[in-house]
Amino acid sequence: MDSFDHPSGLRVRIDRARCVCSETCASLAPQTFETDEQGLVRLLDGGSDPEAAIRTAVAACPVQAISIETPGVPS
């Protein structure tokens, strides 16, 4: 599982094994997510989309391949 820490404090995680190549995340938060040559989600270094865009992309993933954690908030 790949992850990165967004400047807002969120930890964004992706599970490429669950990805079904919908590319919804990359269209909603293109500075944070992209799809690779196989069509699977990949995190971009220093993802700079606003927190709201990342949360929207997470909610829109049809297979929950992306998750977020907020420090201090139980998952």
TACOR-V716698 format. One record per residue. N is the residue number from 0. SS is DSSP state (~ for helix, > for strand, _ for the rest). PSI is psi in radians with two decimals (999 if undefined). Layout:
BEGIN
N | SS | PSI
N | SS | PSI
END
This chain:
BEGIN
0 | _ | 2.26
1 | > | 2.62
2 | > | 2.83
3 | > | 2.76
4 | > | 2.10
5 | _ | 2.62
6 | _ | -0.42
7 | _ | -0.20
8 | _ | -0.18
9 | > | 2.53
10 | > | 2.12
11 | > | 2.26
12 | > | 2.49
13 | > | 2.54
14 | _ | 1.63
15 | _ | -0.44
16 | _ | -0.43
17 | _ | -0.32
18 | _ | 2.39
19 | _ | 0.32
20 | _ | 0.59
21 | _ | -0.42
22 | _ | 0.20
23 | ~ | -0.74
24 | ~ | -0.76
25 | ~ | -0.53
26 | ~ | -0.52
27 | ~ | -0.51
28 | _ | 1.23
29 | _ | -0.23
30 | _ | -0.04
31 | _ | -0.66
32 | > | 2.58
33 | > | 2.92
34 | > | 2.48
35 | _ | -3.00
36 | _ | -0.31
37 | _ | -0.07
38 | _ | 0.16
39 | _ | 2.59
40 | > | 2.52
41 | > | 2.45
42 | > | 2.41
43 | _ | 2.48
44 | _ | 2.29
45 | _ | 0.62
46 | _ | 2.15
47 | _ | 0.24
48 | _ | 2.68
49 | _ | 2.66
50 | ~ | -0.70
51 | ~ | -0.68
52 | ~ | -0.69
53 | ~ | -0.76
54 | ~ | -0.66
55 | ~ | -0.75
56 | ~ | -0.72
57 | ~ | -0.81
58 | ~ | -0.51
59 | ~ | -0.20
60 | _ | 2.14
61 | _ | -0.27
62 | _ | 0.25
63 | _ | 0.76
64 | _ | -0.20
65 | > | 2.39
66 | > | 2.83
67 | > | 2.63
68 | > | 2.46
69 | > | 2.12
70 | _ | 2.36
71 | _ | -0.07
72 | _ | 2.13
73 | _ | 2.44
74 | _ | 999
END
